[in-house]
Amino acid sequence: MFWACTSNSTHKRHLTERLFLERSQISITHPGNRPGQGGNQSAMVLNEQVNYNQLQLADNKKNEADDARLDTNKVYTLSQVTVTSQARFAPVREGQVNIDFIIHVPEAYLSDDFQLTLTPELITPDSVVNLEDVVLRGKNFIELQKQDYERFDNYLSGIIDPSAYDSAFVDRRGVNRELGRRRQTELDSYYGKWSLMQEYRDWRNTEQAKYDAYNVKHAEALRQKLMTHDIKYRSMFNRKLAMRADTTNLGIKYRKERKKIIASSPVKRQITLDAVPAKYRSFYLKGIGPEDLEPLLPKEKDSIALVNEYLLHEKIAVNETKGSRQEEVFRYMVPNPYRPDAHYSATIVPGKAYSYRYTRTYPVTAGLKTLKLTLGGTITATDRSYYKIQRVDTLHYIISSMDELADGSLLGNPEFTAEQRTEYMHALKLLKNREYQRALNILSDYDDYNTAVALTCLGYDGRAYNLLATLPQTANTHYLAAVLCNRLKEMQAAVDHLMEACRLDPGKINRAHRDPEISKIIQDYNLQLE
């Protein structure tokens, strides 16, 4: 899409300009919270999942599950105020948690001319992980993307394969059409830095074209000189051979003259820092692109973008240059490519607020206790302007893992030797650090309650439950048995074990309410533990 302008045109505001004064905000919340209630004021408890088996669904339930599953490879049209994905997830493998939150976008940020790229950022103690984007596109922006790809396809169709040079470049009509094709991109830029950036891109493209033409011209001139020199040498060489004269000196002279001809040829030109005008050097040195520029506020001075012209080049050199610049030209012609890798993509109907429930798994590494999540991103408009979404409030997640049920008091077993006590203490440290298999390798020799905890952490639920049945029945064993029965789908047994655990140790009540596996039992069966 091209925008034409003249020196007499009035200044035009960016489509994204109004967003800088917008008071409503894009936000994220935990499921069940309204916008403004999530953020730093609440935390979600995540349960570490293990290798317990997914039950086979009956045929009628399986169809219902398929209907509820979200296909992230499809594009959905939003036709009502709020659309929340209804995704179904099977239990994940050992050592992962489900990250679940809702993105809220006020209607002010939704437009036919916008593309919103929303990037959730998961913050761990030692890194920031960008999760897959949620992409929302307006119908005008989708049309602009199609035009960008068509432009690039036209560019590619103009590149001639070397095998067709003989026919393509002998046909004068075809040559004239190719040489006569000119492409102008008139980018409106109404602010200081934006205008300067467009000038820099136009200047660099033009200068490179001049250098390409210069280099091709002098390369051809050098080739002609060397060819003439070779012909002259071969004529003299053949004459001396015919006369049976010594050609050694002739060969030495030939090589010296050839080196001199090559040395006299101009050096190949390319863009260097010295060639860049001073006003463009910060762009050149820092590699700044249009997306790095912050739009100016409405009261800042507007600028007018200059017309970018493409010069005609020698036909073969142009073709080879075009072929070598495909990636660069793609970035230039298609600044906003399609996003098949997005977590979710939708075409939005403006004028309605929008919500999306985002769910994905994340691996839990050793020692990871908490996670934080925020949201960033960009809004791009059909006039190529940008708006950077400021990071929204942070959601907090507390990771609840089965190693918290380990009983350190078992270290006081009077039958332990000093060596066993040291070994047992090491196993408890491995449990706490979520190195479950290594912990089990040690605890399997003891067959006690902590051994059952290690088996539970690894998803060996049946083995863990059978081991608990052989141990003295305490609040800890009943609580762990409730967890295992829940996983094994023995729900009444899970309820009985939970009630007995809380009766023996009222402190388990608080634990039960914050344990995701157990709290669901309390909710489903309306249990009164107090």
Secondary structure, 3 states (H helix, E strand, C coil): CCCCCCCCCCCCCCCCHHHHHCCCCCEEECCCCCCCCCHHHCEEEEECECCCCCCCCCHHHHHHHHHHCCCCCCEEECCCCCCCCCCCCCCCCCCEEEEEEEEEECHHHCCCCEEEEEEEEEEECCEEEECCCEEEECHHHHHHHHHHHHHHHHHHHCCCCHHHHHHHCCCHHHHHHHHHCCCCEECCCCCHHHHHHHHHHHHHHHHHHHHHHHHHHHHHHHHHHHHHHHHHHHHHHHHHHHCCCCCHHHHHHHHHHHHHHHHHCCCCCCCCHHHCCHHHHHHHHHCCCHHHCCCCCCCCCCCCCCEECCCCCCHHHHHHHHHHCHHHHHHHHCCCCCCCCCCEEEECCCCCCEEEEEEEEEECCCCCCEEEEEEEEEEEECCCCEEEECCCCCEEEEEECHHHHCCHHHHHCCCCCHHHHHHHHHHHHHHHCCCHHHHHHHHCCCCCHHHHHHHHHCCCHHHHHHHHHCCCCCHHHHHHHHHHHHHCCCHHHHHHHHHHHHHHCCHHHHHHHHCHHHHHHHHHCCCCCC
